[in-house]
């Protein structure tokens, strides 16, 4: 089943014409409505009248996360604040978070692409869906909620956590579709076994998993453990939230809804396009958003892309699963974590050194575990254990307040952490992604 068949199976020539029409309108819109984009256009010697088709998109300047932070909170908005009906913020490095906002039409757009997402994964209009992504400032839960409402599904909005209750609800209400992070799905399997449940007998038949990197081996484990189809979803809060692209049941790449999100793959160093099938940085232009439309937004995600039609009948371009990042961001339990966030905390605590290392691990069927080793002054180790423990807890509390995830802190003596003549190795990721 395809949710919006005329659009999702559109011939590529017709799709290009639609993209061109929308890009021309978008450039006029942001130049008129957004002072930041007007300055960017002027600084690059570009006028909206220079843009005639989607082929002209390379004339336009890139937008980065820094643009969003520098213009926090409302500088990149193209509508008055009174036109906003919803605001979310996402985690970032230091300083200002990334703020995203939606008009009523933006919420309708989000609902549309999420209905496509659910349908692409295999949802039917008579299905029940259990949404175990977090609701709130994180866009995951609400995005799936809006899409399910649009599609007419029965929604169980469990949000994240309370695992035993999640499993009880699954047993009682028998939803066919589960939406959550892949690591949480496996964690629930471990809890299910401890409760005497057989995961393979669960009602979940389809899983839509995202918000963190995961591998094909992890997909296989999920599918074998729960006897379900495990599909990948992709999105960014800055672009819309979840709903930028989604795998169909063939699991041969993620379908980008390119009538509303125009994708490019560029060389991250030169900024020039790469050939089809080659790895590069994904760049996205929001062709129809009103609140914060973004032109050539650099996602920092490394993927490859094909324009070959899929066996499912959809004609939109497909990307691979994310193969890496061009920055130092890591994703832990669906949360964006930057080493610089930790560094900023440590610099504000007396007795610590700016030498630290983050160790991330994921045991079988468990959630990601984060240990942070922190070098401290020599004199700290001559203090009584009680004072060392107090410092450890202080560091832990402040880091958790910034990252919004639980961590373990281990104090180590000076020069314990290996030095490098090049870029310091701040992160050791032991997860099998």
Order of alpha helices (4+ residues) and beta strands (2+ residues): alpha-alpha-alpha-alpha-beta-beta-alpha-beta-alpha-beta-alpha-beta-alpha-beta-alpha-beta-beta-beta-beta-beta-beta-beta-beta-beta-beta-beta-alpha-beta-beta-alpha-beta-beta
